[in-house]
């Protein structure tokens, strides 16, 4: 059964994501890697955004050593930005 163009693009994108994730694993502690994959399972789009940010930071020499889990959490907060506050009016 031939693979259509959309399927081919999806496979190529998946390969690129795998290469990206394998690269950033070298710059995350075990705990941070675990946190990343938890994020990936709950919010895949945000996980890719985080992976790209780390990859770019490594390439620009902003990140030189492995990030600890607490450093990774701080990075996530900065990427995510401030949370919206909701006020309940009675």
Secondary structure per residue as TSV (DSSP state, phi and psi in degrees):
chain	resnum	aa	ss	phi	psi
A	1	X	-	360.0	120.2
A	2	X	-	-68.8	147.8
A	3	X	-	-87.3	129.8
A	4	X	-	-78.6	172.5
A	5	X	H	-63.1	-41.5
A	6	X	H	-62.8	-42.2
A	7	X	H	-65.1	-39.4
A	8	X	H	-62.8	-42.6
A	9	X	H	-65.1	-40.1
A	10	X	H	-64.0	-42.2
A	11	X	H	-63.8	-44.1
A	12	X	H	-63.0	-42.3
A	13	X	H	-63.3	-41.7
A	14	X	H	-62.3	-39.3
A	15	X	H	-63.9	-41.8
A	16	X	H	-64.2	-39.9
A	17	X	H	-64.5	-40.7
A	18	X	H	-62.7	-42.1
A	19	X	H	-63.0	-43.6
A	20	X	H	-60.2	-47.8
A	21	X	H	-65.4	-40.1
A	22	X	H	-63.9	-34.3
A	23	X	H	-69.4	-47.0
A	24	X	H	-71.8	-22.2
A	25	X	H	-58.1	-30.0
A	26	X	T	-68.9	-13.9
A	27	X	T	-116.2	13.5
A	28	X	B	-125.6	140.2
A	29	X	-	-68.2	168.7
A	30	X	H	-57.4	-41.9
A	31	X	H	-65.9	-40.4
A	32	X	H	-67.3	-37.5
A	33	X	H	-62.5	-43.9
A	34	X	H	-60.4	-43.5
A	35	X	H	-62.9	-41.6
A	36	X	H	-58.9	-47.2
A	37	X	H	-71.3	-26.2
A	38	X	H	-66.4	-43.7
A	39	X	H	-62.2	-42.6
A	40	X	H	-59.9	-37.9
A	41	X	H	-73.9	-27.0
A	42	X	H	-97.3	-30.0
A	43	X	-	-147.0	77.4
A	44	X	H	-58.1	-36.7
A	45	X	H	-64.8	-43.9
A	46	X	H	-65.3	-38.2
A	47	X	H	-61.1	-41.5
A	48	X	H	-66.0	-39.8
A	49	X	H	-60.2	-44.0
A	50	X	H	-64.2	-45.3
A	51	X	H	-60.8	-43.1
A	52	X	H	-63.6	-40.6
A	53	X	H	-61.9	-46.1
A	54	X	H	-64.0	-44.6
A	55	X	H	-58.1	-46.8
A	56	X	H	-65.1	-39.6
A	57	X	H	-64.4	-38.1
A	58	X	H	-65.4	-46.5
A	59	X	H	-64.1	-27.6
A	60	X	T	-95.4	9.2
A	61	X	T	62.5	24.9
A	62	X	S	-79.8	-32.0
A	63	X	-	-113.3	119.6
A	64	X	-	-116.3	-25.3
A	65	X	S	-120.1	170.3
A	66	X	-	-63.5	138.7
A	67	X	B	-84.0	133.3
A	68	X	-	-75.1	170.1
A	69	X	H	-61.7	-41.2
A	70	X	H	-67.1	-38.1
A	71	X	H	-65.4	-39.1
A	72	X	H	-64.5	-41.1
A	73	X	H	-61.4	-42.0
A	74	X	H	-62.9	-41.9
A	75	X	H	-60.8	-43.0
A	76	X	H	-60.9	-41.6
A	77	X	H	-61.9	-40.6
A	78	X	H	-68.5	-39.9
A	79	X	H	-67.8	-42.0
A	80	X	H	-70.6	-31.1
A	81	X	-	80.4	179.0
A	82	X	-	-68.4	144.1
A	83	X	-	-80.3	147.7
A	84	X	-	-75.0	140.2
A	85	X	-	-99.5	138.2
A	86	X	-	-115.4	130.6
A	87	X	-	-107.8	130.8
A	88	X	-	-94.2	121.3
A	89	X	-	-104.3	127.7
A	90	X	-	-99.8	360.0
